[in-house]
């Protein structure tokens, strides 16, 4: 299985559990796992991260191949289908939820995962009653895309960060 990471997994890692100054092994593991074809993300998430001015922005610039392009026809078609689906649900959501969802990287992440049959890694949780915003796990569930969190990913890929 291959996994595509949501921005919140990288941001949370940088801000909390795997800060770059005390857990460089996590970031090296990400790069190695990308090279072995196990993980990655999408270009719109890379662009979002590179807009920052912190060490995560620098990392996203240095690891540009971590982020897969979304310009292929299959991903574009999948994005259009996802946009159509969420548009049919917009009347049940708070005002602006549709525009917010379509203007961020989330639908691209789901579209790419759907096309490649990859799983999505996010800190968002399934909540089919959500009316505040469109949640990645809800959309993934609708399209049969597996959705897990960072800790499940680390366990599945047997990540080990061992002090030497």
C-alpha positions in Angstrom: 0.0 0.0 0.0 1.1 3.5 -0.7 0.0 6.5 1.3 -0.6 10.2 0.5 -0.1 12.6 3.4 -2.4 15.6 4.2 -0.7 18.9 5.1 -2.0 18.6 8.7 0.1 15.5 9.3 3.3 17.3 8.3 2.4 20.5 10.1 1.5 18.6 13.3 4.7 16.6 13.1 6.7 19.8 12.7 5.0 21.6 15.5 4.7 18.7 18.0 5.8 15.1 18.1 8.5 15.1 15.4 10.0 18.6 15.5 12.9 18.9 13.1 15.4 19.9 15.7 14.9 16.9 18.0 13.5 14.2 15.7 15.4 14.5 12.3 14.9 10.7 12.0 11.2 11.2 11.2 12.0 13.6 8.3 14.8 11.3 7.0 12.3 8.4 7.2 9.8 10.4 5.1 12.3 11.0 2.4 13.5 7.3 2.4 9.9 6.1 2.4 9.2 8.4 -0.6 12.2 7.0 -2.4 10.9 3.4 -1.8 7.5 4.4 -3.1 5.6 4.0 0.1 4.5 7.6 0.8 4.2 11.0 -0.7 1.7 13.8 -1.1 0.3 16.1 -3.9 1.6 19.2 -5.4 -1.1 21.5 -4.0 0.0 20.5 -0.5 3.6 21.1 -1.4 2.6 24.6 -2.7 0.7 25.3 0.5 3.7 24.3 2.7 6.2 26.2 0.6 4.2 29.4 1.1 5.3 29.4 4.8 8.5 30.8 6.1 9.5 28.1 8.6 11.6 24.9 8.4 8.7 23.0 7.0 8.6 25.4 4.0 12.3 24.8 3.5 11.8 21.0 3.8 9.0 21.1 1.2 11.3 23.1 -1.2 14.1 20.6 -0.7 11.9 17.6 -1.0 9.9 18.7 -4.1 9.7 15.2 -5.5 7.7 14.2 -2.4 4.8 16.0 -4.0 3.1 14.3 -7.0 1.7 16.3 -9.8 -2.1 16.6 -10.2 -2.2 17.7 -13.9 -2.8 14.2 -15.3 -6.2 13.6 -16.9 -7.3 10.9 -14.5 -6.7 13.1 -11.4 -8.4 16.1 -13.1 -11.5 13.9 -13.8 -11.5 12.5 -10.3 -11.3 16.1 -8.9 -14.3 17.1 -11.0 -16.3 14.1 -9.8 -15.4 15.0 -6.2 -16.3 18.6 -6.7 -19.7 17.5 -8.2 -20.3 15.3 -5.2 -19.6 17.9 -2.6 -21.6 20.4 -4.5 -24.7 18.2 -4.1 -24.1 18.2 -0.3 -23.4 22.0 0.0 -27.0 22.8 1.0 -26.6 20.8 4.2 -23.3 22.5 5.2 -22.6 25.9 6.7 -22.3 28.8 4.2 -18.9 28.8 2.5 -18.0 25.2 3.2 -18.0 24.3 -0.4 -15.8 27.1 -1.5 -13.4 26.5 1.4 -13.1 22.8 0.4 -12.6 23.4 -3.3 -10.0 26.1 -2.7 -7.7 23.9 -0.6 -5.6 20.9 -1.4 -8.0 18.4 0.1 -10.0 17.5 -3.0 -6.7 17.1 -5.0 -5.3 14.7 -2.3 -8.4 12.6 -2.4 -8.6 12.6 -6.2 -5.0 11.5 -6.6 -5.4 8.8 -3.9 -8.5 7.6 -5.6 -6.8 7.4 -9.0 -3.7 5.7 -7.8 -5.6 3.5 -5.3 -3.5 4.9 -2.4 -4.6 5.6 1.2 -4.9 9.0 2.6 -3.1 10.0 5.9 -4.8 12.8 7.8 -5.5 13.9 11.3 -9.1 14.6 10.4 -11.6 12.1 11.7 -14.7 10.6 10.1 -17.8 12.5 11.2 -20.7 12.0 8.9 -22.7 14.5 10.9 -20.3 17.4 10.2 -22.0 20.4 8.8 -19.2 22.8 9.5 -16.8 21.6 6.8 -16.2 18.9 4.3 -13.9 16.4 6.0 -11.4 14.3 4.1 -12.4 11.0 5.8 -16.1 11.6 4.9 -15.2 12.1 1.2 -12.8 9.2 1.2 -15.4 6.9 2.7 -17.9 7.9 -0.1 -15.3 6.9 -2.7 -13.9 3.9 -1.0 -10.5 5.4 -0.3 -8.8 4.2 2.8 -8.1 7.0 5.4 -5.8 6.6 8.4 -3.8 8.7 10.8 -0.1 9.3 11.2 0.3 6.7 14.0 -1.4 4.0 11.9 1.0 4.9 9.1 4.1 4.6 11.3 2.9 1.2 12.6 2.0 -0.1 9.1 5.4 0.8 7.7 7.2 -0.3 10.8 8.9 3.0 11.3 11.6 3.1 13.9 13.4 6.1 15.2 16.3 4.7 17.3 18.9 6.8 19.1 22.5 5.9 18.3 
